Amino acid sequence: MPEKKALLILRLEGVLQAWGEMSKWDFRDSADFPTKSGIVGLLGCALGLERGSPALYDLNKAITVAVRADRLGLRAVDFQTVTGNPLRNAEGKPKSGGNTIISRRAYLQDACFTVFIETDDTWRARLVSALKEPKWPLYLGRKNCVPSRPVLDAVTADYVSLQDALARYPAAERTVFPMLCEVERESPVLSGYLRPDHLVSGNREFALRRVWRGVVKEDTDGSVQN
């Protein structure tokens, strides 16, 4: 029988979530799944790590992540006005075209994601302690996206792999089946693609990360199916 692994499990649920993956200038997007960099940022807030801290990059390398969308939520776009006198561009120079711009910001409404984290015993103990008593407020990708329940859901050794946990860990209330899932450990049965969310520096620089995506069906027999 395969050896079971100790996993840290988070549940990310709230009125709004926003996981920027391709944000640029006036448009702030949201991916349909939490980004790894966003998850690292959330854990960094719990630990009290400043942006640019080397410990954030150590954490990024130390964890392997799988995410299950118990509810994908509904997408919404908020239009905000930004005014300055004058407004300045990225180079610090006054922008042409007036002193007011419209900024579009995308959100996921009423989404719920279950996050499975595999790491070593030392990091897991640190993260559990920090999530129970966070140093800074936790948020779901953007600072105005407040969790509606405690983020820490469980620490368990009931599963033999991340894919096993994706398929068999209890679903959230009001789950919508089939559930999409995503895992960054190579899988022979899931389809793979690249996400630009692997944290590499404190200057908002990211590398590509390969993930595999499939579905979990209701009354699953323990396997993740496309």
C-alpha beads as a LAMMPS data file, in Angstrom:
LAMMPS data file: protein, C-alpha beads

226 atoms
225 bonds

1 atom types
1 bond types

-500.0 500.0 xlo xhi
-500.0 500.0 ylo yhi
-500.0 500.0 zlo zhi

Masses

1 110.0

Atoms # bond

1 1 1 0.000 0.000 0.000
2 1 1 1.390 3.463 -0.883
3 1 1 2.629 5.552 2.028
4 1 1 0.197 8.274 3.091
5 1 1 1.340 11.906 3.074
6 1 1 0.660 14.652 5.587
7 1 1 -1.103 17.511 3.800
8 1 1 -2.056 21.032 4.826
9 1 1 -5.534 21.885 3.541
10 1 1 -6.939 25.387 3.113
11 1 1 -10.421 26.476 2.145
12 1 1 -10.567 29.806 0.330
13 1 1 -14.131 31.074 0.427
14 1 1 -15.482 34.601 0.339
15 1 1 -17.874 37.069 -1.242
16 1 1 -15.078 38.199 -3.588
17 1 1 -11.763 36.738 -4.726
18 1 1 -9.263 38.064 -7.265
19 1 1 -6.217 36.124 -8.458
20 1 1 -4.377 38.367 -10.885
21 1 1 -2.379 36.461 -13.482
22 1 1 -2.075 38.784 -16.494
23 1 1 -2.791 42.192 -14.903
24 1 1 -1.287 45.193 -16.661
25 1 1 -1.783 48.924 -16.392
26 1 1 -5.448 49.899 -16.030
27 1 1 -6.913 46.376 -16.207
28 1 1 -6.574 44.118 -13.133
29 1 1 -7.668 40.630 -14.134
30 1 1 -8.544 37.520 -12.155
31 1 1 -7.648 33.974 -13.156
32 1 1 -10.338 31.318 -12.718
33 1 1 -8.126 29.474 -10.162
34 1 1 -5.930 30.834 -7.350
35 1 1 -2.361 31.441 -8.491
36 1 1 0.560 29.852 -6.664
37 1 1 2.045 33.310 -6.114
38 1 1 -1.252 34.391 -4.528
39 1 1 -1.262 31.367 -2.228
40 1 1 2.359 32.093 -1.253
41 1 1 1.357 35.712 -0.584
42 1 1 -1.519 34.616 1.651
43 1 1 0.793 32.318 3.610
44 1 1 3.390 35.089 3.749
45 1 1 0.826 37.401 5.366
46 1 1 0.121 34.758 7.989
47 1 1 3.867 34.464 8.657
48 1 1 4.418 38.229 8.663
49 1 1 6.872 38.212 5.726
50 1 1 7.586 41.496 3.938
51 1 1 7.368 41.657 0.144
52 1 1 10.785 40.738 -1.221
53 1 1 11.701 38.605 1.789
54 1 1 13.968 35.673 0.779
55 1 1 11.729 33.459 2.938
56 1 1 8.910 33.943 0.407
57 1 1 11.018 32.361 -2.333
58 1 1 12.067 29.561 0.017
59 1 1 8.381 28.966 0.761
60 1 1 7.483 28.986 -2.948
61 1 1 10.079 26.270 -3.612
62 1 1 9.155 24.266 -0.521
63 1 1 5.476 23.696 -1.320
64 1 1 3.677 21.670 -3.975
65 1 1 0.115 22.823 -4.525
66 1 1 -3.126 21.322 -5.829
67 1 1 -6.385 23.278 -6.034
68 1 1 -9.969 22.090 -6.373
69 1 1 -12.778 24.438 -7.386
70 1 1 -15.718 23.448 -5.201
71 1 1 -17.465 26.517 -6.656
72 1 1 -15.926 28.478 -9.510
73 1 1 -18.122 31.476 -8.733
74 1 1 -19.401 34.164 -11.087
75 1 1 -17.145 36.702 -12.747
76 1 1 -17.738 40.416 -12.164
77 1 1 -15.892 43.530 -13.335
78 1 1 -15.761 46.677 -11.208
79 1 1 -15.117 50.013 -12.893
80 1 1 -13.124 52.443 -10.718
81 1 1 -11.932 55.942 -11.460
82 1 1 -8.405 57.006 -10.582
83 1 1 -7.640 60.733 -10.410
84 1 1 -4.345 62.522 -10.003
85 1 1 -3.017 66.013 -10.535
86 1 1 -1.263 64.997 -12.624
87 1 1 -1.587 61.258 -13.219
88 1 1 1.823 59.708 -13.841
89 1 1 2.889 56.710 -15.929
90 1 1 5.248 53.901 -14.913
91 1 1 8.253 56.146 -15.652
92 1 1 6.943 58.858 -13.328
93 1 1 6.044 61.210 -16.188
94 1 1 2.639 62.948 -16.453
95 1 1 0.161 60.899 -18.504
96 1 1 -1.460 62.447 -21.536
97 1 1 -5.225 62.426 -21.995
98 1 1 -6.401 64.035 -18.764
99 1 1 -6.117 63.517 -15.030
100 1 1 -8.699 60.720 -14.683
101 1 1 -8.646 57.140 -15.939
102 1 1 -11.073 54.228 -15.608
103 1 1 -9.575 51.096 -14.068
104 1 1 -11.340 47.766 -14.645
105 1 1 -10.941 45.166 -11.874
106 1 1 -12.178 41.595 -12.261
107 1 1 -13.418 39.455 -9.363
108 1 1 -14.839 36.008 -8.711
109 1 1 -18.097 36.177 -6.726
110 1 1 -19.073 33.472 -4.203
111 1 1 -16.237 31.159 -5.238
112 1 1 -14.816 28.412 -3.017
113 1 1 -11.478 26.669 -3.559
114 1 1 -9.929 23.858 -1.536
115 1 1 -6.124 24.041 -1.591
116 1 1 -3.946 21.015 -0.813
117 1 1 -0.333 21.762 0.148
118 1 1 2.457 19.211 0.376
119 1 1 5.640 20.309 2.167
120 1 1 8.148 19.120 4.776
121 1 1 7.378 18.798 8.473
122 1 1 9.170 22.031 9.437
123 1 1 7.354 24.258 6.958
124 1 1 4.014 22.585 7.656
125 1 1 4.340 23.226 11.405
126 1 1 5.272 26.882 10.771
127 1 1 2.356 27.398 8.417
128 1 1 -0.206 25.772 10.691
129 1 1 0.919 27.921 13.632
130 1 1 0.827 31.087 11.500
131 1 1 -2.605 30.366 10.014
132 1 1 -4.040 29.843 13.494
133 1 1 -2.666 33.230 14.622
134 1 1 -1.852 35.311 11.509
135 1 1 0.576 38.202 11.906
136 1 1 -1.274 40.243 9.260
137 1 1 -4.850 40.099 7.907
138 1 1 -5.396 37.404 5.286
139 1 1 -7.072 38.137 1.968
140 1 1 -8.048 36.183 -1.131
141 1 1 -5.733 37.608 -3.752
142 1 1 -6.615 41.303 -3.325
143 1 1 -6.759 43.233 -0.068
144 1 1 -10.477 44.000 -0.330
145 1 1 -11.274 40.261 -0.691
146 1 1 -11.839 39.103 2.866
147 1 1 -12.282 35.383 3.690
148 1 1 -15.754 34.530 4.989
149 1 1 -14.435 31.622 7.117
150 1 1 -11.128 30.498 8.650
151 1 1 -8.625 29.707 5.899
152 1 1 -7.057 26.715 7.674
153 1 1 -9.330 23.712 7.150
154 1 1 -7.293 20.653 8.184
155 1 1 -3.976 18.886 8.510
156 1 1 -4.376 15.269 7.507
157 1 1 -2.432 12.140 6.588
158 1 1 -5.453 10.307 5.176
159 1 1 -4.368 10.456 1.515
160 1 1 -1.580 8.872 -0.506
161 1 1 -1.130 11.780 -2.951
162 1 1 -2.387 15.197 -3.917
163 1 1 -4.591 13.629 -6.606
164 1 1 -6.061 11.233 -4.050
165 1 1 -6.903 14.183 -1.799
166 1 1 -8.412 16.148 -4.685
167 1 1 -10.784 13.283 -5.408
168 1 1 -11.771 12.209 -1.891
169 1 1 -11.517 15.181 0.497
170 1 1 -15.040 16.306 1.516
171 1 1 -16.514 18.995 -0.679
172 1 1 -17.676 22.371 0.597
173 1 1 -21.303 23.302 1.069
174 1 1 -23.123 24.199 -2.152
175 1 1 -20.469 22.492 -4.256
176 1 1 -21.141 22.472 -7.993
177 1 1 -20.252 19.174 -9.713
178 1 1 -18.222 18.264 -11.650
179 1 1 -15.416 20.118 -9.853
180 1 1 -12.424 21.347 -11.813
181 1 1 -9.076 20.594 -10.202
182 1 1 -5.478 21.607 -10.832
183 1 1 -2.244 20.004 -9.587
184 1 1 1.370 20.958 -10.201
185 1 1 2.732 17.435 -9.799
186 1 1 2.997 15.626 -13.129
187 1 1 -0.002 13.471 -13.971
188 1 1 -0.469 10.848 -16.701
189 1 1 -4.253 11.378 -16.811
190 1 1 -4.686 15.158 -16.653
191 1 1 -4.045 17.719 -19.393
192 1 1 -1.131 20.086 -18.774
193 1 1 -0.431 23.728 -19.523
194 1 1 1.746 26.602 -18.237
195 1 1 0.801 29.314 -15.740
196 1 1 2.976 32.442 -15.200
197 1 1 2.742 32.376 -11.393
198 1 1 6.003 30.888 -10.088
199 1 1 7.514 33.574 -7.823
200 1 1 11.149 34.395 -8.675
201 1 1 11.824 37.894 -7.285
202 1 1 10.491 40.747 -5.194
203 1 1 10.022 42.890 -8.308
204 1 1 6.838 41.108 -9.401
205 1 1 8.778 38.776 -11.668
206 1 1 7.341 35.329 -12.320
207 1 1 8.397 32.185 -14.162
208 1 1 6.156 29.659 -15.902
209 1 1 4.849 26.735 -13.829
210 1 1 3.443 23.567 -15.396
211 1 1 0.111 22.408 -13.983
212 1 1 -2.328 19.644 -14.897
213 1 1 -6.092 20.188 -14.890
214 1 1 -9.007 17.739 -14.844
215 1 1 -12.350 17.207 -13.102
216 1 1 -13.678 15.458 -10.012
217 1 1 -17.128 13.934 -10.499
218 1 1 -19.809 13.381 -7.877
219 1 1 -19.638 9.914 -6.241
220 1 1 -16.093 9.498 -7.514
221 1 1 -14.424 6.138 -7.037
222 1 1 -11.224 7.826 -5.894
223 1 1 -9.730 8.696 -9.284
224 1 1 -9.514 12.111 -10.921
225 1 1 -11.057 11.954 -14.368
226 1 1 -10.852 14.263 -17.383

Bonds

1 1 1 2
2 1 2 3
3 1 3 4
4 1 4 5
5 1 5 6
6 1 6 7
7 1 7 8
8 1 8 9
9 1 9 10
10 1 10 11
11 1 11 12
12 1 12 13
13 1 13 14
14 1 14 15
15 1 15 16
16 1 16 17
17 1 17 18
18 1 18 19
19 1 19 20
20 1 20 21
21 1 21 22
22 1 22 23
23 1 23 24
24 1 24 25
25 1 25 26
26 1 26 27
27 1 27 28
28 1 28 29
29 1 29 30
30 1 30 31
31 1 31 32
32 1 32 33
33 1 33 34
34 1 34 35
35 1 35 36
36 1 36 37
37 1 37 38
38 1 38 39
39 1 39 40
40 1 40 41
41 1 41 42
42 1 42 43
43 1 43 44
44 1 44 45
45 1 45 46
46 1 46 47
47 1 47 48
48 1 48 49
49 1 49 50
50 1 50 51
51 1 51 52
52 1 52 53
53 1 53 54
54 1 54 55
55 1 55 56
56 1 56 57
57 1 57 58
58 1 58 59
59 1 59 60
60 1 60 61
61 1 61 62
62 1 62 63
63 1 63 64
64 1 64 65
65 1 65 66
66 1 66 67
67 1 67 68
68 1 68 69
69 1 69 70
70 1 70 71
71 1 71 72
72 1 72 73
73 1 73 74
74 1 74 75
75 1 75 76
76 1 76 77
77 1 77 78
78 1 78 79
79 1 79 80
80 1 80 81
81 1 81 82
82 1 82 83
83 1 83 84
84 1 84 85
85 1 85 86
86 1 86 87
87 1 87 88
88 1 88 89
89 1 89 90
90 1 90 91
91 1 91 92
92 1 92 93
93 1 93 94
94 1 94 95
95 1 95 96
96 1 96 97
97 1 97 98
98 1 98 99
99 1 99 100
100 1 100 101
101 1 101 102
102 1 102 103
103 1 103 104
104 1 104 105
105 1 105 106
106 1 106 107
107 1 107 108
108 1 108 109
109 1 109 110
110 1 110 111
111 1 111 112
112 1 112 113
113 1 113 114
114 1 114 115
115 1 115 116
116 1 116 117
117 1 117 118
118 1 118 119
119 1 119 120
120 1 120 121
121 1 121 122
122 1 122 123
123 1 123 124
124 1 124 125
125 1 125 126
126 1 126 127
127 1 127 128
128 1 128 129
129 1 129 130
130 1 130 131
131 1 131 132
132 1 132 133
133 1 133 134
134 1 134 135
135 1 135 136
136 1 136 137
137 1 137 138
138 1 138 139
139 1 139 140
140 1 140 141
141 1 141 142
142 1 142 143
143 1 143 144
144 1 144 145
145 1 145 146
146 1 146 147
147 1 147 148
148 1 148 149
149 1 149 150
150 1 150 151
151 1 151 152
152 1 152 153
153 1 153 154
154 1 154 155
155 1 155 156
156 1 156 157
157 1 157 158
158 1 158 159
159 1 159 160
160 1 160 161
161 1 161 162
162 1 162 163
163 1 163 164
164 1 164 165
165 1 165 166
166 1 166 167
167 1 167 168
168 1 168 169
169 1 169 170
170 1 170 171
171 1 171 172
172 1 172 173
173 1 173 174
174 1 174 175
175 1 175 176
176 1 176 177
177 1 177 178
178 1 178 179
179 1 179 180
180 1 180 181
181 1 181 182
182 1 182 183
183 1 183 184
184 1 184 185
185 1 185 186
186 1 186 187
187 1 187 188
188 1 188 189
189 1 189 190
190 1 190 191
191 1 191 192
192 1 192 193
193 1 193 194
194 1 194 195
195 1 195 196
196 1 196 197
197 1 197 198
198 1 198 199
199 1 199 200
200 1 200 201
201 1 201 202
202 1 202 203
203 1 203 204
204 1 204 205
205 1 205 206
206 1 206 207
207 1 207 208
208 1 208 209
209 1 209 210
210 1 210 211
211 1 211 212
212 1 212 213
213 1 213 214
214 1 214 215
215 1 215 216
216 1 216 217
217 1 217 218
218 1 218 219
219 1 219 220
220 1 220 221
221 1 221 222
222 1 222 223
223 1 223 224
224 1 224 225
225 1 225 226
